Amino acid sequence: MKLNIDKKEFTLAIEHDQVKKRIRLIGTQINLSYEKQVPLFIGVLNGCFMFMADLMKEIDIAAEVCFIKLSSYKGTEQRGDMQELIGLCVDIKDRDIIVVEDIIDTGDTLRFLLDKLNEMQPASVAVCTLLLKPGKLKHSFSNIAYVGFEIPDEFVVGYGMDFNGLGRNLKDIYKAC
């Protein structure tokens, strides 16, 4: 299946049923890993909103949710500079944190966020991402604990991820042609 978004063509990459199955598995892993804790899930907006909503439906342990908004993209190109747009809503000192990302690409955004979070002295920080592009990573991370899918270096849209603000509402994930 092909579709056009803002004059760019995309083809189906990952069907929604595959995404749902993977999220159930990640939810089970988190429930087991944090069964005696009360983690704070920090979603990185805007891209994480669909993934985080579905992930939280699979979490049956006590947990809190907060969001932060960062930006490093314009169209399909990464700008490189981070802009903290919306900050944390709670004190994270001595808390177990799970950062929820839609996609980890170069890792620049995640590196920026983890540096900011670590300044606030959390007890632990784990990262949960729906998509990971291992071939594009510019940083090394020991705390990427939960990965939905590893994908090649292709631009993707859908399931919360956008192209020029469009396509976030698509339930499947598409790659640029």
C-alpha positions in Angstrom: 0.0 0.0 0.0 1.3 3.4 -0.9 0.2 6.8 0.3 1.2 10.4 -0.3 1.8 12.9 2.5 2.7 16.5 1.6 3.8 15.5 -1.9 6.1 12.6 -0.5 5.4 9.0 -1.2 5.4 6.3 1.6 4.9 2.5 1.6 3.8 0.3 4.4 6.6 -0.7 6.8 5.0 -2.2 10.0 1.4 -3.1 10.3 -0.6 -2.0 13.4 -1.2 -5.7 14.5 2.6 -6.2 14.7 3.0 -3.0 16.7 0.2 -4.1 19.2 1.9 -7.5 19.7 5.2 -5.9 20.4 3.8 -3.4 22.8 2.1 -6.2 24.8 5.5 -7.9 25.1 7.2 -4.7 26.2 4.4 -4.1 28.8 4.9 -7.5 30.2 8.7 -7.0 30.5 8.2 -3.6 32.3 5.6 -5.1 34.7 8.1 -7.8 35.7 11.1 -5.5 35.9 9.3 -2.9 38.0 6.8 -5.0 40.0 8.1 -3.7 43.4 8.6 -0.1 42.2 6.5 2.9 41.1 8.2 4.1 37.9 7.6 7.5 36.4 7.0 7.2 32.6 8.2 10.3 30.8 6.9 10.5 27.3 8.7 12.6 24.7 6.1 14.5 22.8 4.7 14.7 20.1 5.8 11.5 18.6 5.3 9.2 21.6 1.7 9.9 22.2 0.2 6.9 20.4 2.9 4.5 21.6 2.7 5.7 25.2 -1.1 5.5 25.3 -1.1 1.9 24.1 1.9 1.0 26.3 0.3 2.4 29.4 -2.8 0.1 28.7 -0.4 -2.8 29.2 1.1 -1.6 32.4 -0.6 -3.1 35.5 1.8 -1.9 38.2 1.6 1.4 40.0 3.1 4.1 37.8 3.0 7.8 37.1 3.0 9.6 33.8 4.6 12.9 32.7 5.5 14.4 29.4 8.4 16.5 28.0 8.6 18.1 24.6 11.8 18.4 22.7 12.4 19.3 19.1 15.3 18.6 16.7 13.6 18.0 13.3 12.4 20.2 10.5 10.8 18.1 7.7 12.9 15.0 7.3 16.2 16.7 8.3 17.6 16.8 11.8 18.6 20.3 12.8 21.0 19.2 15.5 20.0 21.9 18.1 17.7 20.9 20.9 14.9 23.1 22.0 13.3 22.2 25.4 9.7 23.3 24.8 7.8 21.8 27.7 9.6 20.8 30.9 9.0 18.1 33.5 6.0 18.4 35.7 7.4 16.5 38.8 10.5 16.2 40.9 12.4 13.1 39.7 15.1 12.9 42.4 15.5 9.3 43.6 12.7 8.1 41.2 12.9 5.2 38.8 12.3 6.8 35.3 11.3 5.1 32.1 11.7 7.5 29.1 9.3 6.6 26.3 10.4 7.6 22.8 8.7 7.0 19.4 12.0 6.6 17.6 15.7 6.8 18.4 17.6 8.0 15.3 21.0 9.5 15.8 20.5 9.6 19.6 21.1 13.4 19.8 17.7 14.1 21.3 18.0 11.2 23.7 21.5 12.2 24.8 20.3 15.8 25.5 17.3 14.5 27.5 19.3 11.9 29.5 21.9 14.6 30.4 19.1 16.9 31.6 17.4 14.0 33.6 20.7 12.8 35.2 21.3 16.4 36.5 18.1 15.9 38.5 19.5 12.7 40.3 17.0 10.0 39.5 17.5 6.6 41.1 17.5 5.0 37.6 16.7 5.8 34.0 15.6 3.2 31.4 14.6 4.0 27.9 11.7 2.4 26.0 11.5 3.1 22.3 9.1 1.9 19.7 11.7 2.2 16.9 15.5 2.2 16.9 17.9 2.9 14.0 21.1 1.2 15.3 23.0 2.0 12.1 22.4 5.7 12.5 23.3 6.1 16.3 26.0 8.6 17.0 26.1 7.8 20.8 26.4 4.8 22.9 23.5 4.1 25.4 23.6 1.4 28.1 20.1 2.1 29.3 18.0 1.4 26.1 16.1 -1.4 27.8 13.0 -1.9 25.7 12.9 -1.7 21.9 9.9 -2.4 19.7 11.6 -2.7 16.4 15.0 -2.1 14.9 14.7 -0.5 11.5 17.1 0.6 8.8 17.9 4.3 8.2 14.7 5.2 6.5 12.3 8.1 7.2 9.1 6.8 8.8 5.7 8.2 9.5 2.5 7.1 11.2 1.6 5.8 14.7 2.5 9.2 16.2 5.3 10.1 13.9 4.9 12.8 11.3 6.1 14.4 8.1 5.8 18.1 8.2 3.1 17.7 10.9 1.0 15.2 8.9 0.5 11.5 9.3 0.6 11.1 13.1 -2.9 9.7 13.0 -2.0 6.7 10.8 -2.3 3.4 12.7 0.4 1.7 10.7 4.0 2.8 10.2 5.1 3.8 6.7 8.6 4.4 5.2 9.5 7.0 2.6 10.0 5.7 -0.9 
